[in-house]
Amino acid sequence: MEEVLDFCGYKNAYEMIVANMTQKELMSLLESLIEEDNSGHIEEVVEEIASKEYGWVDEEKIKADADDYAYEEYRDNR
């Protein structure tokens, strides 16, 4: 990809894409990338928004952290 970007005069893919796609095309690309994400990054973004904007709390994580802490306490005090 570096060779293509260099040939076209761009430093990175972001610059090329933004310069050559309409707002509608960019939104469609974003939608596709979100739907196809398997990295977990989108899930993190969604959870962050849910937490900040809607007061969502990951109760499963809280319970898991409490269980881990209780086990560490048990292990350390045997």
C-alpha positions in Angstrom: 0.0 0.0 0.0 2.9 2.4 0.7 3.9 2.2 -2.9 0.4 3.1 -4.1 0.1 6.0 -1.6 3.5 7.4 -2.6 2.7 7.2 -6.3 -0.5 9.1 -5.7 1.2 11.7 -3.5 -0.3 10.7 -0.1 1.5 10.1 3.2 -1.1 7.7 4.5 -4.4 5.9 3.6 -6.5 8.3 5.8 -5.5 11.3 3.8 -6.2 9.6 0.5 -9.5 8.2 1.5 -10.8 11.5 3.0 -9.6 13.5 -0.1 -11.3 11.2 -2.5 -14.6 10.1 -1.0 -17.8 12.0 -0.3 -19.3 12.2 3.1 -21.9 9.6 2.2 -19.2 7.2 0.9 -17.1 7.8 4.1 -20.1 7.0 6.3 -20.8 3.8 4.3 -17.2 2.8 4.7 -17.3 3.5 8.4 -20.5 1.3 8.7 -18.8 -1.5 6.8 -15.7 -1.4 9.0 -17.7 -1.3 12.2 -19.8 -4.3 11.1 -16.8 -6.3 10.1 -14.6 -5.5 13.1 -13.2 -8.5 14.9 -10.5 -6.8 16.8 -12.6 -5.8 19.8 -11.9 -2.1 19.2 -15.4 -1.2 18.2 -16.8 -3.0 21.3 -14.5 -0.9 23.5 -15.7 2.3 21.8 -19.3 1.3 22.2 -18.8 0.4 25.9 -17.0 3.7 26.5 -19.8 5.7 24.9 -22.4 3.7 26.9 -20.6 4.4 30.1 -20.0 8.1 29.6 -23.3 9.0 27.9 -25.7 6.5 29.4 -24.3 5.5 32.7 -23.8 1.9 31.7 -21.7 -0.3 34.0 -20.1 -3.6 33.0 -21.6 -5.7 35.9 -19.9 -8.9 34.7 -16.5 -7.2 34.8 -17.2 -5.9 38.3 -18.2 -9.3 39.5 -15.1 -10.9 37.9 -12.8 -8.3 39.4 -14.4 -8.9 42.9 -14.0 -12.7 42.5 -10.3 -12.2 41.5 -9.7 -9.9 44.5 -11.4 -12.4 46.9 -9.3 -15.2 45.5 -6.1 -13.2 45.9 -7.0 -12.4 49.5 -7.7 -16.0 50.2 -4.5 -17.1 48.5 -2.4 -14.5 50.4 -3.9 -15.3 53.8 -3.6 -19.1 53.8 
